[in-house]
């Protein structure tokens, strides 16, 4: 386990209260680290061979007992983490999820066809969204996420996770990324190590896009890139340049949109690089 990850554990570590079922050891808690909030990611370790589920859905557990969980933008106030130990005993932890306030964000000046895509785009968009889904669908036991995360580019934070977006005056779905604005050509680096699962220079809305698999269903997606400088299948190290900032796809100015997923759950990248979110209070 890296020094960076150890530091991250110390910074975010909390002990979650538990409700116990069945007969088992008097140690009544599994220590979780991370942020128990809407958009937050948490992680922990159980005995090898244990099974873990979140709200009744199975969670991937690595051969050494590592696991990761995450909570979406609209996650309810409580989540139930169940652990079945190898000896047949179990425990259940109720995690209190902090609610957050998300701002309204207006983006004007976008080309009309990128706000309301024309019918002829539908087939291509279906293919592109399928490629994204497949890239995020890899589930490995790689522990690249344990090295922590760094911001993928230097620049001004210009858009925040969870904000309700109004595009050219029309309400749209929430924004699920962290936007970093900087001049075209500014380097973009891998926020964490991992395997490149998608690298395409010209998606309709995302423009240049890269998806990096960090293991356990945790992935980073970066788009609106001017150049895509890596290929699918290569392993990149944290901080390694993977491309440059652009204004491609649906973008009103040069920036990179960084998104983090745990499987199909969209997480807040800011919570992985800062101890407090910057887009509104809890």
Backbone bond lengths (Angstrom), bond angles and torsions (degrees), N, CA, C in turn:
res aa  C-N    CA-C-N  psi(-1)  N-CA   C-N-CA  omega(-1)  CA-C   N-CA-C  phi
1 X - - - 1.461 - - 1.515 109.20 -
2 X 1.306 116.86 131.01 1.451 120.94 -171.94 1.510 111.88 -75.42
3 X 1.380 114.84 160.56 1.464 119.67 176.10 1.513 111.13 -61.95
4 X 1.358 116.06 -36.15 1.463 119.42 179.64 1.514 110.75 -62.89
5 X 1.334 115.29 -42.77 1.458 118.21 -179.52 1.524 111.05 -67.55
6 X 1.337 116.17 -39.07 1.466 119.60 177.04 1.514 110.19 -59.99
7 X 1.347 116.72 -42.71 1.459 120.49 177.75 1.524 110.44 -61.79
8 X 1.357 115.97 -40.68 1.450 119.67 -179.76 1.520 110.90 -64.24
9 X 1.325 116.04 -40.87 1.460 119.97 177.43 1.522 111.20 -58.93
10 X 1.331 116.67 -45.12 1.458 120.18 -179.11 1.521 111.69 -65.28
11 X 1.337 115.52 -35.80 1.457 119.44 -175.70 1.529 111.39 -71.63
12 X 1.338 115.64 -38.83 1.451 118.36 -172.75 1.541 113.75 -106.81
13 X 1.340 116.89 -3.93 1.458 119.18 -168.66 1.520 112.62 -59.68
14 X 1.317 116.30 134.77 1.454 122.76 173.54 1.521 106.75 -138.60
15 X 1.291 115.80 160.28 1.454 120.73 175.41 1.518 107.38 -114.25
16 X 1.297 117.20 120.70 1.444 121.70 -174.37 1.518 110.03 -94.56
17 X 1.349 116.09 133.74 1.456 120.25 179.83 1.517 109.14 -64.87
18 X 1.335 117.45 154.05 1.451 121.32 -174.77 1.513 111.54 -132.69
19 X 1.317 113.31 153.11 1.452 121.49 168.85 1.512 106.79 -113.79
20 X 1.300 118.15 131.12 1.451 122.09 -169.93 1.516 110.91 -103.82
21 X 1.312 115.92 140.35 1.448 119.41 170.10 1.511 108.41 -130.51
22 X 1.324 114.78 145.30 1.453 119.63 -179.87 1.521 111.71 82.33
23 X 1.324 115.72 174.11 1.454 121.74 179.65 1.518 109.18 -95.79
24 X 1.336 116.92 129.65 1.458 118.93 179.70 1.512 108.87 -165.36
25 X 1.303 117.06 -173.88 1.461 124.68 -176.90 1.523 111.86 -53.28
26 X 1.364 117.96 146.85 1.459 120.52 176.97 1.517 113.85 -67.68
27 X 1.342 119.66 -8.38 1.451 121.16 173.60 1.532 106.79 -75.44
28 X 1.334 116.92 109.87 1.454 120.96 -165.63 1.523 114.86 -99.88
29 X 1.302 118.56 12.90 1.459 117.85 -176.44 1.514 111.64 -142.24
30 X 1.314 115.06 149.01 1.456 122.56 168.37 1.517 106.23 -107.48
31 X 1.321 116.81 127.13 1.460 119.63 -177.49 1.518 110.45 -78.29
32 X 1.333 114.77 126.35 1.457 121.63 177.21 1.513 109.49 -111.23
33 X 1.307 115.90 145.38 1.458 121.14 175.41 1.520 108.30 -120.07
34 X 1.318 116.97 155.29 1.446 120.77 179.53 1.518 111.21 123.77
35 X 1.325 116.24 -156.04 1.459 122.01 -173.65 1.520 109.96 -122.66
36 X 1.344 118.50 108.65 1.466 121.39 179.42 1.523 110.72 -82.08
37 X 1.316 116.61 71.94 1.461 122.25 -177.32 1.516 109.10 -145.26
38 X 1.314 117.00 163.30 1.449 120.88 174.53 1.534 109.09 -57.10
39 X 1.318 116.00 124.56 1.458 121.48 -175.83 1.512 114.20 88.83
40 X 1.332 118.10 0.68 1.459 121.63 -175.35 1.518 113.85 -91.11
41 X 1.319 115.28 158.71 1.458 123.38 175.67 1.515 108.77 -119.98
42 X 1.332 116.11 141.51 1.459 121.43 176.60 1.526 109.04 -132.51
43 X 1.317 115.60 159.93 1.453 120.03 -179.01 1.525 109.21 -149.92
44 X 1.320 115.56 160.45 1.458 120.70 -179.43 1.518 109.99 -163.83
45 X 1.325 114.35 -170.71 1.456 119.89 -179.00 1.517 109.06 -145.96
46 X 1.315 115.29 133.11 1.460 122.16 176.80 1.529 108.01 -119.45
47 X 1.310 115.94 177.08 1.454 119.33 177.95 1.532 110.03 -65.99
48 X 1.317 115.92 145.51 1.457 120.66 177.35 1.526 109.13 -55.90
49 X 1.315 115.94 133.21 1.454 120.48 179.71 1.515 113.91 94.76
50 X 1.320 117.86 -8.46 1.459 120.51 178.39 1.528 109.92 -73.94
51 X 1.315 115.57 157.24 1.456 121.84 176.52 1.528 109.05 -114.13
52 X 1.328 115.75 140.57 1.462 121.19 -177.33 1.521 108.65 -128.25
53 X 1.326 116.46 141.20 1.461 120.77 173.50 1.521 109.28 -137.73
54 X 1.332 115.90 150.23 1.456 122.84 177.25 1.514 107.82 -120.50
55 X 1.328 115.44 118.05 1.469 121.06 -177.66 1.525 111.64 51.10
56 X 1.331 115.10 40.13 1.456 121.03 175.53 1.519 115.72 85.91
57 X 1.336 117.96 -3.41 1.457 121.02 -179.85 1.522 109.72 -105.94
58 X 1.336 115.98 134.33 1.465 120.84 -176.91 1.521 111.49 -62.50
59 X 1.328 115.75 140.38 1.465 124.04 178.28 1.524 108.00 -112.14
60 X 1.319 117.21 137.29 1.458 120.64 178.57 1.528 110.58 -64.70
61 X 1.332 116.77 128.83 1.458 122.85 176.70 1.522 107.93 -118.42
62 X 1.320 117.34 124.91 1.449 121.67 -178.74 1.512 112.61 -72.73
63 X 1.327 117.28 169.71 1.466 121.15 -178.18 1.521 113.25 -61.37
64 X 1.344 117.79 -23.59 1.466 121.02 177.51 1.522 112.55 -98.24
65 X 1.336 117.27 4.48 1.460 120.68 176.67 1.523 115.50 96.49
66 X 1.343 118.43 1.85 1.462 120.12 178.43 1.527 110.79 -69.99
67 X 1.335 115.86 146.57 1.461 120.45 172.97 1.524 109.30 -152.56
68 X 1.337 114.78 159.29 1.462 122.40 -179.69 1.518 108.19 -132.77
69 X 1.335 116.55 144.24 1.458 121.52 173.60 1.525 108.73 -136.22
70 X 1.321 117.08 162.09 1.459 120.00 -179.96 1.516 110.96 -149.36
71 X 1.333 115.43 162.17 1.459 121.96 -175.99 1.525 109.50 -129.64
72 X 1.321 116.98 132.86 1.447 121.70 -176.86 1.520 113.57 -76.76
73 X 1.321 115.03 176.52 1.469 122.08 -178.60 1.518 112.26 -57.45
74 X 1.314 117.61 -37.13 1.457 121.72 -175.71 1.526 112.11 -109.67
75 X 1.325 116.76 27.80 1.465 120.84 -179.54 1.529 110.69 -58.91
76 X 1.339 118.23 141.41 1.471 121.21 178.68 1.518 111.85 -69.02
77 X 1.319 115.78 176.08 1.465 121.73 -172.27 1.523 113.60 -66.26
78 X 1.329 117.66 -24.23 1.463 120.60 -177.21 1.522 110.84 -134.25
79 X 1.330 115.73 146.42 1.460 122.51 172.92 1.519 108.02 -128.25
80 X 1.317 116.53 144.66 1.464 121.33 -176.60 1.529 109.66 -109.71
81 X 1.322 115.94 116.65 1.455 122.41 178.25 1.522 108.39 -104.83
82 X 1.324 117.29 118.15 1.459 122.34 -179.76 1.524 109.68 -109.72
83 X 1.330 115.60 136.33 1.465 121.68 -178.87 1.525 108.71 -126.80
84 X 1.328 116.03 123.48 1.455 121.90 175.25 1.513 107.74 -108.22
85 X 1.325 116.35 112.35 1.457 121.39 -175.99 1.530 111.21 -77.24
86 X 1.329 117.38 160.58 1.464 120.32 -178.20 1.526 113.92 -58.91
87 X 1.341 117.84 -27.11 1.466 119.77 -179.39 1.524 112.90 -84.44
88 X 1.335 117.23 5.51 1.452 120.50 177.44 1.516 114.77 94.16
89 X 1.314 117.57 -9.96 1.458 119.90 177.08 1.523 109.41 -84.04
90 X 1.299 115.17 164.15 1.454 117.98 -177.04 1.507 112.95 -150.09
91 X 1.291 114.58 170.39 1.451 121.51 175.50 1.521 108.85 -150.21
92 X 1.304 114.50 160.31 1.449 120.85 -178.03 1.519 109.23 -132.72
93 X 1.304 117.12 126.56 1.452 121.71 179.76 1.528 109.17 -111.00
94 X 1.311 115.21 132.69 1.454 120.24 174.07 1.524 107.70 -100.41
95 X 1.318 116.34 116.54 1.458 121.63 -178.16 1.516 108.83 -99.07
96 X 1.299 116.93 124.15 1.454 121.78 177.59 1.531 109.12 -83.24
97 X 1.321 116.82 120.48 1.461 122.77 -176.80 1.529 109.11 -98.17
98 X 1.315 115.59 120.79 1.462 119.90 179.91 1.524 110.81 -73.58
99 X 1.341 114.69 131.23 1.466 119.72 176.23 1.523 109.48 -78.60
100 X 1.329 116.34 151.96 1.454 121.08 -179.55 1.521 110.47 -128.12
101 X 1.314 114.82 157.55 1.463 121.53 176.93 1.527 108.29 -100.77
102 X 1.333 116.73 129.62 1.447 121.30 -178.10 1.527 109.94 -116.89
103 X 1.312 115.98 139.03 1.456 121.91 -173.79 1.533 112.07 -85.87
104 X 1.325 114.98 162.87 1.458 121.62 171.20 1.523 108.03 -88.32
105 X 1.323 116.49 129.41 1.464 121.03 -177.33 1.522 109.66 -122.67
106 X 1.329 116.99 122.65 1.462 122.07 -179.47 1.534 109.72 -101.55
107 X 1.319 115.04 131.39 1.462 121.10 176.79 1.520 107.25 -126.51
108 X 1.336 116.87 114.85 1.457 121.79 -178.91 1.529 110.35 -114.90
109 X 1.311 115.71 167.24 1.461 120.96 176.25 1.507 114.86 84.82
110 X 1.359 118.23 11.24 1.458 120.71 178.82 1.530 110.36 -80.58
111 X 1.322 118.53 146.99 1.463 120.02 173.70 1.522 110.18 -56.01
112 X 1.346 118.97 129.07 1.466 121.17 -175.10 1.524 114.40 -51.87
113 X 1.340 118.35 -37.75 1.461 119.52 -176.52 1.524 113.16 -70.13
114 X 1.355 117.74 -16.64 1.465 119.25 176.70 1.526 111.08 -86.48
115 X 1.324 117.68 -17.11 1.465 121.28 176.08 1.527 109.98 -85.87
116 X 1.326 116.48 -44.79 1.463 122.32 175.17 1.524 107.09 -122.94
117 X 1.340 117.42 90.33 1.468 120.60 -175.33 1.522 111.64 -57.60
118 X 1.326 117.89 137.28 1.467 121.37 178.59 1.531 110.87 -69.22
119 X 1.338 117.21 158.37 1.475 121.11 -177.29 1.525 113.70 -54.42
120 X 1.338 116.86 -34.66 1.468 118.93 -176.84 1.531 112.95 -68.19
121 X 1.323 117.15 -11.15 1.457 120.68 177.83 1.532 112.80 -85.14
122 X 1.318 117.09 -14.30 1.460 120.21 -168.07 1.532 113.04 -60.13
123 X 1.314 116.82 -44.41 1.459 119.83 -178.31 1.529 110.33 -63.92
124 X 1.325 116.21 -43.32 1.462 119.06 179.61 1.518 110.85 -66.29
125 X 1.344 118.05 -41.08 1.466 120.42 179.78 1.524 110.89 -64.52
126 X 1.320 116.91 -37.55 1.461 119.65 177.79 1.526 110.62 -62.04
127 X 1.334 116.06 -40.50 1.468 119.61 178.58 1.530 110.61 -66.78
128 X 1.338 116.84 -42.82 1.465 120.23 -178.15 1.523 111.63 -66.57
129 X 1.331 117.73 -44.48 1.466 119.76 179.83 1.527 110.50 -65.89
130 X 1.341 116.54 -31.32 1.458 119.39 175.33 1.522 111.74 -66.28
131 X 1.326 116.73 -38.11 1.464 120.79 177.63 1.530 110.79 -64.73
132 X 1.322 116.38 -39.27 1.474 120.34 177.72 1.519 109.91 -65.18
133 X 1.312 116.42 -45.58 1.469 120.88 -179.86 1.527 110.57 -60.22
134 X 1.319 117.18 -43.82 1.463 119.82 179.57 1.529 111.38 -65.32
135 X 1.333 116.92 -39.43 1.468 120.71 -178.69 1.518 111.03 -65.40
136 X 1.315 116.35 -36.76 1.466 120.41 179.56 1.522 112.96 -81.93
137 X 1.327 116.79 -8.85 1.453 120.32 -174.23 1.520 114.89 -83.98
138 X 1.330 117.75 -5.10 1.464 119.88 179.49 1.530 110.26 -68.29
139 X 1.324 115.79 136.33 1.470 120.68 -180.00 1.522 108.12 -130.05
140 X 1.339 115.52 101.07 1.465 121.03 -178.60 1.525 109.40 -119.46
141 X 1.317 114.87 170.35 1.468 120.76 177.54 1.524 112.20 -96.45
142 X 1.325 117.11 18.28 1.461 120.60 177.40 1.531 109.97 -65.70
143 X 1.335 116.53 144.36 1.465 122.06 -175.52 1.523 112.06 -111.06
144 X 1.330 117.10 31.88 1.459 119.88 -178.20 1.525 112.04 -60.79
145 X 1.338 117.50 -30.74 1.462 121.14 -179.58 1.527 112.62 -66.44
146 X 1.326 117.88 -17.94 1.468 119.53 -178.35 1.524 112.14 -71.06
147 X 1.338 117.27 -13.51 1.464 120.18 176.62 1.510 113.48 -79.97
148 X 1.338 117.48 1.20 1.455 120.55 -178.05 1.526 111.24 79.07
149 X 1.320 116.46 -176.71 1.454 122.47 -176.53 1.524 110.78 -129.95
150 X 1.327 115.78 148.91 1.458 122.01 173.67 1.522 107.59 -124.29
151 X 1.330 116.86 157.39 1.462 119.10 177.45 1.529 109.39 -64.33
152 X 1.321 117.39 140.37 1.465 119.71 -174.91 1.526 114.93 -77.71
153 X 1.323 118.02 -11.41 1.462 119.87 -179.87 1.520 108.86 -157.26
154 X 1.312 116.01 155.44 1.456 121.67 173.06 1.528 108.56 -87.97
155 X 1.324 116.28 134.77 1.448 119.77 -178.86 1.510 111.05 162.05
156 X 1.318 115.52 -170.47 1.466 122.46 -177.14 1.524 109.69 -92.94
157 X 1.340 116.02 133.71 1.458 119.45 173.11 1.529 108.15 -68.66
158 X 1.313 116.93 117.73 1.459 120.81 -174.21 1.522 114.07 -118.06
159 X 1.304 117.88 -7.01 1.459 121.92 177.71 1.511 109.08 -156.30
160 X 1.331 116.11 144.19 1.456 119.77 -170.68 1.524 111.98 -126.64
161 X 1.309 114.32 152.24 1.468 123.25 178.90 1.531 110.04 -59.00
162 X 1.317 113.73 137.97 1.459 119.51 171.72 1.505 115.62 88.02
163 X 1.329 118.55 -14.67 1.454 120.22 -177.80 1.529 109.81 -67.05
164 X 1.319 115.68 140.07 1.464 120.70 177.33 1.517 108.41 -78.50
165 X 1.301 118.04 121.55 1.454 120.73 -174.39 1.531 112.14 -96.91
166 X 1.325 114.74 136.15 1.454 122.48 172.42 1.527 106.56 -116.21
167 X 1.331 116.46 107.91 1.459 122.37 -174.24 1.524 109.74 -99.39
168 X 1.326 115.39 118.62 1.468 120.66 -177.43 1.527 111.56 50.78
169 X 1.340 115.64 38.51 1.457 120.97 177.56 1.510 115.18 85.63
170 X 1.345 118.81 -1.30 1.453 121.95 -177.61 1.530 110.54 -111.07
171 X 1.363 117.91 121.77 1.462 120.72 -179.99 1.533 111.17 -59.34
172 X 1.319 115.45 137.23 1.449 121.27 178.82 1.531 109.30 -131.56
173 X 1.330 115.66 -178.40 1.467 120.45 -179.95 1.518 109.85 -67.53
174 X 1.345 117.34 160.84 1.473 120.01 -179.79 1.520 112.23 -59.57
175 X 1.309 114.76 157.27 1.460 121.06 174.56 1.522 107.81 -85.05
176 X 1.315 117.33 132.07 1.467 120.37 -175.68 1.527 112.90 -111.65
177 X 1.331 117.35 17.30 1.448 119.22 -179.62 1.507 113.05 -126.94
178 X 1.319 114.54 179.02 1.455 123.74 171.92 1.520 106.76 -113.38
179 X 1.340 116.58 116.68 1.459 121.22 -179.15 1.523 110.22 -91.94
180 X 1.320 115.28 133.72 1.464 121.69 175.94 1.517 107.58 -122.50
181 X 1.355 115.93 115.17 1.457 121.38 -177.22 1.519 111.03 -93.14
182 X 1.313 115.59 135.67 1.466 122.42 178.50 1.525 107.49 -164.31
183 X 1.339 118.29 165.35 1.462 120.41 -178.45 1.533 112.52 -61.15
184 X 1.331 114.65 151.94 1.461 120.39 174.87 1.531 109.49 -55.70
185 X 1.307 115.26 133.18 1.465 120.70 -179.47 1.513 114.28 98.76
186 X 1.352 117.63 -8.56 1.468 120.38 176.96 1.532 109.29 -61.75
187 X 1.338 119.09 133.75 1.470 120.44 -178.17 1.531 113.04 -61.34
188 X 1.307 115.02 142.40 1.460 123.31 171.03 1.523 107.07 -114.62
189 X 1.341 116.61 130.69 1.459 121.11 -178.56 1.523 109.97 -116.43
190 X 1.313 115.77 162.02 1.465 120.95 177.08 1.526 109.29 -68.22
191 X 1.337 118.40 122.96 1.469 120.37 179.77 1.524 113.22 -68.48
192 X 1.314 116.74 -22.12 1.463 123.09 174.05 1.526 106.91 -155.78
193 X 1.307 115.92 159.61 1.462 119.53 179.62 1.524 110.86 -66.74
194 X 1.333 116.18 159.87 1.451 119.18 176.90 1.510 112.43 162.60
195 X 1.325 114.56 -173.73 1.458 122.89 -178.31 1.523 109.47 -102.78
196 X 1.315 117.23 131.46 1.460 121.61 178.29 1.532 108.80 -74.59
197 X 1.335 115.77 120.06 1.467 120.98 -178.29 1.525 112.56 -104.51
198 X 1.332 116.68 -19.42 1.457 120.77 178.76 1.516 108.21 -149.00
199 X 1.336 116.86 136.20 1.465 121.91 177.80 1.523 107.39 -152.85
200 X 1.332 115.91 102.25 1.465 121.89 -175.62 1.529 108.04 -135.91
201 X 1.328 119.09 136.55 1.463 120.94 -175.12 1.519 115.65 -86.84
202 X 1.366 118.07 -9.09 1.465 116.29 -166.54 1.531 114.54 -148.49
203 X 1.320 117.91 49.93 1.460 119.50 170.64 1.538 108.77 -65.84
204 X 1.325 116.69 151.32 1.459 120.93 -176.13 1.525 113.28 -59.00
205 X 1.316 117.51 -51.11 1.465 121.10 -176.04 1.514 112.75 -98.90
206 X 1.316 117.45 -32.90 1.460 121.00 -176.53 1.526 112.46 -89.21
207 X 1.325 117.43 -15.80 1.458 119.94 -175.57 1.526 110.08 65.76
208 X 1.334 117.14 -135.99 1.458 120.85 175.34 1.522 110.21 -69.00
209 X 1.334 116.70 126.48 1.465 121.43 -173.33 1.525 111.13 -134.98
210 X 1.343 115.22 141.47 1.466 122.67 175.25 1.524 107.93 -134.98
211 X 1.329 116.38 138.18 1.467 121.76 172.34 1.520 108.16 -122.14
212 X 1.337 115.70 127.94 1.463 122.81 -179.94 1.524 109.29 -114.13
213 X 1.313 116.47 127.62 1.459 124.09 178.87 1.528 108.79 -90.45
214 X 1.347 116.66 115.99 1.462 121.25 -179.48 1.531 112.67 -96.32
215 X 1.317 118.04 -2.55 1.454 121.88 -179.76 1.519 112.68 102.17
216 X 1.338 116.42 153.06 1.467 123.76 177.17 1.530 111.94 60.28
217 X 1.329 117.25 26.90 1.455 120.27 179.86 1.509 114.61 82.30
218 X 1.333 117.91 2.64 1.469 121.91 178.62 1.529 108.16 -89.65
219 X 1.332 116.66 126.66 1.464 120.21 -178.74 1.517 110.60 -140.43
220 X 1.326 115.17 155.26 1.463 122.85 172.36 1.519 108.63 -112.42
221 X 1.330 115.51 136.61 1.459 121.77 173.48 1.517 107.74 -119.44
222 X 1.316 116.53 133.39 1.467 121.62 179.63 1.517 108.21 -130.78
223 X 1.355 116.28 131.11 1.451 116.68 179.52 1.523 114.27 -145.36
224 X 1.350 115.72 -177.54 1.466 125.98 -167.36 1.528 110.41 69.65
225 X 1.334 116.75 27.78 1.456 121.35 -175.36 1.527 111.08 -78.75
226 X 1.317 116.15 142.09 1.463 122.46 176.31 1.523 110.46 -77.21
227 X 1.325 116.11 -39.39 1.462 120.46 175.74 1.521 109.01 -135.00
228 X 1.326 115.30 143.44 1.459 123.88 175.80 1.518 106.18 -112.81
229 X 1.336 116.12 110.73 1.466 120.26 -167.10 1.526 114.30 -107.79
230 X 1.335 117.43 14.03 1.463 120.67 177.69 1.524 108.72 -130.75
231 X 1.330 115.33 165.58 1.456 120.70 -178.52 1.522 110.50 -117.86
232 X 1.317 115.36 155.81 1.462 120.97 177.88 1.528 110.19 -59.46
233 X 1.327 115.35 136.28 1.465 121.14 176.59 1.506 115.03 98.65
234 X 1.342 117.73 -16.82 1.466 118.88 -179.67 1.528 109.61 -80.71
235 X 1.310 115.44 153.68 1.466 121.63 174.35 1.519 108.73 -97.86
236 X 1.325 116.46 128.57 1.461 121.35 178.97 1.522 108.93 -111.99
237 X 1.317 115.30 148.42 1.452 121.20 178.43 1.526 109.95 -96.87
238 X 1.319 115.92 151.81 1.459 119.89 177.20 1.530 110.08 -55.04
239 X 1.338 116.19 131.14 1.452 120.96 179.64 1.513 114.60 88.75
240 X 1.328 117.67 -6.54 1.470 121.30 178.88 1.527 109.74 -76.80
241 X 1.321 117.43 135.21 1.461 119.87 179.98 1.518 110.51 -67.77
242 X 1.364 115.04 133.12 1.454 120.96 -178.80 1.528 112.00 -120.35
243 X 1.344 117.04 -9.42 1.455 120.46 -178.64 1.509 110.41 172.06
244 X 1.338 115.59 -163.79 1.460 120.23 -179.43 1.526 110.16 -136.79
245 X 1.321 115.40 156.60 1.461 122.16 179.39 1.522 110.08 -68.89
246 X 1.343 114.90 141.60 1.451 120.52 177.35 1.517 111.84 -141.68
247 X 1.312 114.89 -164.72 1.454 122.50 177.38 1.527 107.59 -134.80
248 X 1.319 115.34 46.49 1.456 121.59 -175.63 1.520 110.40 -95.18
249 X 1.333 116.05 158.43 1.453 120.29 -178.60 1.519 111.03 71.10
250 X 1.336 116.27 -146.33 1.465 121.25 179.33 1.524 108.64 -87.79
251 X 1.314 116.43 89.64 1.468 121.72 -177.99 1.526 108.37 -142.82
252 X 1.341 115.64 133.22 1.466 120.19 179.42 1.519 112.12 -90.47
253 X 1.321 117.17 -5.79 1.452 122.36 179.13 1.514 109.09 -168.41
254 X 1.326 118.17 165.59 1.471 120.12 -178.49 1.524 111.97 -68.66
255 X 1.321 116.27 125.03 1.467 121.70 178.50 1.527 108.78 -168.30
256 X 1.323 115.79 168.99 1.454 121.40 169.75 1.527 107.71 -115.28
257 X 1.310 115.91 134.15 1.460 123.28 176.12 1.527 106.57 -100.96
258 X 1.342 116.22 113.55 1.468 121.68 -178.34 1.522 109.16 -105.20
259 X 1.318 115.86 125.30 1.453 121.43 178.91 1.525 110.11 -124.44
260 X 1.339 115.60 146.92 1.461 121.44 178.30 1.524 108.03 -125.54
261 X 1.315 115.54 132.07 1.467 121.74 177.05 1.510 110.69 -119.25
262 X 1.319 115.46 146.70 1.463 121.94 160.71 1.522 104.64 -113.13
263 X 1.333 115.10 103.53 1.462 121.53 -171.10 1.533 108.70 56.51
264 X 1.338 119.19 -118.06 1.461 118.89 178.79 1.523 112.37 -101.61
265 X 1.334 116.92 11.14 1.468 121.54 179.17 1.529 108.64 -92.25
266 X 1.312 116.82 126.70 1.462 121.56 -177.76 1.525 109.78 -89.05
267 X 1.332 115.67 125.12 1.462 122.60 -175.19 1.523 110.52 -109.22
268 X 1.326 115.54 165.98 1.465 121.76 179.86 1.526 109.77 -94.43
269 X 1.341 118.42 111.53 1.464 119.67 -179.58 1.525 113.42 -58.79
270 X 1.342 117.09 -31.84 1.463 119.72 -178.37 1.527 111.87 -58.87
271 X 1.329 116.52 -34.59 1.461 120.08 -178.91 1.525 112.39 -69.68
272 X 1.324 116.69 -12.90 1.465 120.72 178.64 1.522 112.77 -94.01
273 X 1.334 116.86 -12.72 1.470 119.10 -178.78 1.520 112.69 -121.66
274 X 1.351 118.15 -11.58 1.450 121.94 179.91 1.520 109.27 -133.29
275 X 1.364 118.48 144.26 1.462 119.93 179.26 1.511 112.94 -70.33
276 X 1.340 119.17 -21.04 1.449 122.71 178.65 1.531 109.05 -130.48
277 X 1.344 117.82 139.93 1.460 119.76 177.73 1.520 110.34 -68.61
278 X 1.335 116.59 152.64 1.454 120.80 -176.85 1.519 112.60 -110.42
279 X 1.341 117.38 6.72 1.460 119.03 -178.12 1.514 112.22 -109.44
280 X 1.309 118.25 22.85 1.455 120.29 177.36 1.505 110.84 137.06
281 X 1.313 118.43 156.73 1.462 122.32 -177.26 1.520 111.71 -75.83
282 X 1.319 115.80 160.40 1.455 119.99 172.65 1.515 108.61 -70.37
